């Protein structure tokens, strides 16, 4: 279980670093576009790069949120229940999130093999390379859900607060 905890932390940290770099790219591009707007100047392919950075950051962010227990949860009634039931509902919720993401991985295969074969005009590459972010992120979400379930059932995960409280 210790290896699982380390893998969870390492994978989360790596993905957060990737998101940070992508967000920095996103920020630099948007600021550059705003600065160049009065000069009626554009940079070829910038709009598409912003879309790619935003899509990737959002998709990976969803997976990392599961690892950090920052996914959405309305816990009013769950918090009123006895601890074993709360943990059971937490595990059930993670199973449902994993199942939903597994279905999205399955459904995205047709999406990638169909429209994904179209060429992305500014870059001359297939759109499938960008579309592949969705099944990769959904697979990461499934992995994080399964890790959280294993750690919770093994007693290696703190179950005092199952979801991050809302600010």
VEXTORSE-10260 format. One record per residue (C-alpha): residue number from 0; residue in one letter; chain; x, y, z. Coordinates in Angstrom, 1 decimal, padded with zeros to 4 digits. Layout:
SITE  num  residu  chaine       u       v       w
SITE  NUM       A       A       X       Y       Z
...
END
This chain:
SITE  num  residu  chaine       u       v       w
SITE    0       X       A   000.0   000.0   000.0
SITE    1       X       A   002.9   002.3   000.6
SITE    2       X       A   003.9   002.1  -003.1
SITE    3       X       A   000.3   002.9  -004.0
SITE    4       X       A   000.4   006.1  -001.8
SITE    5       X       A   003.7   007.1  -003.3
SITE    6       X       A   002.5   006.5  -006.9
SITE    7       X       A  -000.6   008.5  -006.1
SITE    8       X       A   001.4   011.5  -004.9
SITE    9       X       A   004.0   011.3  -007.7
SITE   10       X       A   001.4   011.0  -010.4
SITE   11       X       A  -000.6   013.9  -008.9
SITE   12       X       A   002.5   016.1  -008.7
SITE   13       X       A   003.6   015.3  -012.2
SITE   14       X       A   000.1   016.1  -013.6
SITE   15       X       A   000.0   019.3  -011.6
SITE   16       X       A   003.4   020.4  -013.0
SITE   17       X       A   002.0   019.7  -016.6
SITE   18       X       A  -001.1   021.7  -015.8
SITE   19       X       A   001.1   024.6  -014.4
SITE   20       X       A   003.1   024.7  -017.6
SITE   21       X       A   000.0   024.5  -019.8
SITE   22       X       A  -001.6   027.3  -017.8
SITE   23       X       A   001.5   029.4  -018.2
SITE   24       X       A   001.4   028.8  -021.9
SITE   25       X       A  -002.3   029.7  -021.9
SITE   26       X       A  -001.7   032.9  -019.9
SITE   27       X       A   001.2   034.0  -022.1
SITE   28       X       A  -000.7   033.5  -025.3
SITE   29       X       A  -003.8   035.3  -024.1
SITE   30       X       A  -001.8   038.3  -022.7
SITE   31       X       A   000.2   038.4  -026.0
SITE   32       X       A  -003.0   038.4  -028.0
SITE   33       X       A  -004.5   041.3  -025.9
SITE   34       X       A  -001.3   043.3  -026.3
SITE   35       X       A  -001.1   042.8  -030.0
SITE   36       X       A  -004.8   043.6  -030.6
SITE   37       X       A  -004.4   047.4  -031.0
SITE   38       X       A  -001.7   046.8  -033.6
SITE   39       X       A  -004.0   044.6  -035.7
SITE   40       X       A  -001.5   041.8  -035.5
SITE   41       X       A  -002.1   038.1  -035.1
SITE   42       X       A   000.0   035.1  -034.5
SITE   43       X       A  -000.8   032.1  -036.7
SITE   44       X       A  -002.4   029.2  -034.8
SITE   45       X       A  -002.5   030.9  -031.4
SITE   46       X       A  -006.3   030.5  -031.0
SITE   47       X       A  -005.9   026.7  -031.5
SITE   48       X       A  -003.0   026.6  -029.0
SITE   49       X       A  -005.2   028.3  -026.4
SITE   50       X       A  -007.9   025.7  -027.0
SITE   51       X       A  -005.5   022.8  -026.7
SITE   52       X       A  -004.0   024.2  -023.5
SITE   53       X       A  -007.4   024.9  -022.0
SITE   54       X       A  -008.8   021.4  -023.0
SITE   55       X       A  -005.7   019.6  -021.6
SITE   56       X       A  -005.6   021.6  -018.4
SITE   57       X       A  -009.3   021.1  -017.8
SITE   58       X       A  -009.2   017.4  -018.6
SITE   59       X       A  -006.2   016.6  -016.4
SITE   60       X       A  -007.5   018.9  -013.7
SITE   61       X       A  -010.5   016.7  -013.3
SITE   62       X       A  -008.4   013.6  -012.7
SITE   63       X       A  -006.1   015.5  -010.2
SITE   64       X       A  -009.2   016.7  -008.4
SITE   65       X       A  -010.1   013.2  -007.6
SITE   66       X       A  -006.7   012.5  -006.2
SITE   67       X       A  -006.8   015.6  -004.0
SITE   68       X       A  -010.5   015.0  -003.0
SITE   69       X       A  -011.5   018.3  -004.5
SITE   70       X       A  -014.2   017.0  -006.8
SITE   71       X       A  -017.7   018.2  -006.3
SITE   72       X       A  -019.8   016.7  -003.5
SITE   73       X       A  -022.8   017.8  -001.6
SITE   74       X       A  -022.3   016.1   001.8
SITE   75       X       A  -025.0   017.5   004.0
SITE   76       X       A  -027.0   014.2   004.4
SITE   77       X       A  -023.9   012.0   004.1
SITE   78       X       A  -022.2   013.8   007.0
SITE   79       X       A  -025.3   012.9   009.2
SITE   80       X       A  -024.8   009.2   008.6
SITE   81       X       A  -022.7   006.8   010.7
SITE   82       X       A  -019.1   006.5   009.7
SITE   83       X       A  -019.3   003.0   008.0
SITE   84       X       A  -022.2   004.2   005.8
SITE   85       X       A  -020.3   007.4   004.9
SITE   86       X       A  -017.2   005.4   003.9
SITE   87       X       A  -019.4   003.0   001.9
SITE   88       X       A  -021.1   006.0   000.1
SITE   89       X       A  -017.7   007.5  -000.6
SITE   90       X       A  -016.4   004.3  -002.2
SITE   91       X       A  -019.7   004.0  -004.1
SITE   92       X       A  -019.3   007.5  -005.4
SITE   93       X       A  -015.7   006.8  -006.5
SITE   94       X       A  -016.9   003.7  -008.3
SITE   95       X       A  -019.6   005.7  -010.1
SITE   96       X       A  -017.0   008.3  -011.1
SITE   97       X       A  -014.7   005.6  -012.3
SITE   98       X       A  -017.5   003.9  -014.3
SITE   99       X       A  -018.5   007.2  -015.9
SITE  100       X       A  -014.9   007.9  -016.9
SITE  101       X       A  -014.5   004.4  -018.2
SITE  102       X       A  -017.6   004.8  -020.4
SITE  103       X       A  -016.2   008.1  -021.7
SITE  104       X       A  -012.9   006.4  -022.6
SITE  105       X       A  -014.9   003.8  -024.5
SITE  106       X       A  -017.1   006.4  -026.3
SITE  107       X       A  -014.1   008.6  -027.2
SITE  108       X       A  -012.6   005.8  -029.3
SITE  109       X       A  -015.2   006.4  -032.1
SITE  110       X       A  -014.8   010.1  -031.7
SITE  111       X       A  -011.0   009.9  -032.2
SITE  112       X       A  -011.2   007.5  -035.1
SITE  113       X       A  -014.0   009.5  -036.8
SITE  114       X       A  -013.6   013.3  -036.7
SITE  115       X       A  -010.2   012.9  -035.2
SITE  116       X       A  -008.8   011.9  -038.6
SITE  117       X       A  -009.6   015.4  -039.9
SITE  118       X       A  -006.6   017.7  -040.3
SITE  119       X       A  -006.2   020.6  -037.9
SITE  120       X       A  -005.6   023.4  -040.4
SITE  121       X       A  -003.1   025.6  -038.6
SITE  122       X       A  -000.8   022.8  -037.7
SITE  123       X       A  -001.4   020.2  -040.4
SITE  124       X       A  -001.8   017.5  -037.8
SITE  125       X       A  -004.7   015.2  -037.2
SITE  126       X       A  -007.2   016.3  -034.6
SITE  127       X       A  -006.9   012.9  -033.0
SITE  128       X       A  -003.7   014.0  -031.3
SITE  129       X       A  -005.6   016.7  -029.4
SITE  130       X       A  -008.8   014.6  -028.9
SITE  131       X       A  -006.6   011.9  -027.3
SITE  132       X       A  -006.4   014.1  -024.2
SITE  133       X       A  -009.9   013.2  -023.2
SITE  134       X       A  -009.5   009.4  -022.9
SITE  135       X       A  -006.1   009.8  -021.3
SITE  136       X       A  -007.5   012.1  -018.7
SITE  137       X       A  -010.5   009.9  -018.1
SITE  138       X       A  -008.2   006.9  -017.7
SITE  139       X       A  -006.2   008.8  -015.2
SITE  140       X       A  -009.5   009.6  -013.4
SITE  141       X       A  -010.3   005.9  -013.2
SITE  142       X       A  -006.8   005.1  -011.9
SITE  143       X       A  -007.1   007.8  -009.2
SITE  144       X       A  -010.6   006.5  -008.2
SITE  145       X       A  -009.3   002.9  -007.9
SITE  146       X       A  -006.3   004.1  -005.9
SITE  147       X       A  -008.5   006.1  -003.5
SITE  148       X       A  -010.8   003.1  -003.1
SITE  149       X       A  -007.9   000.7  -002.3
SITE  150       X       A  -006.3   003.1   000.1
SITE  151       X       A  -009.7   003.9   001.8
SITE  152       X       A  -010.6   000.2   002.2
SITE  153       X       A  -007.1  -000.6   003.5
SITE  154       X       A  -007.3   002.1   006.1
SITE  155       X       A  -004.4   004.0   004.6
SITE  156       X       A  -006.5   007.0   003.7
SITE  157       X       A  -007.7   009.5   006.2
SITE  158       X       A  -011.5   009.2   006.4
SITE  159       X       A  -012.2   012.0   008.9
SITE  160       X       A  -013.2   014.3   006.0
SITE  161       X       A  -014.1   012.3   002.9
SITE  162       X       A  -014.5   015.3   000.6
SITE  163       X       A  -012.9   018.7   000.8
SITE  164       X       A  -015.3   021.0   002.7
SITE  165       X       A  -016.7   023.9   000.7
SITE  166       X       A  -015.1   027.3   001.5
END
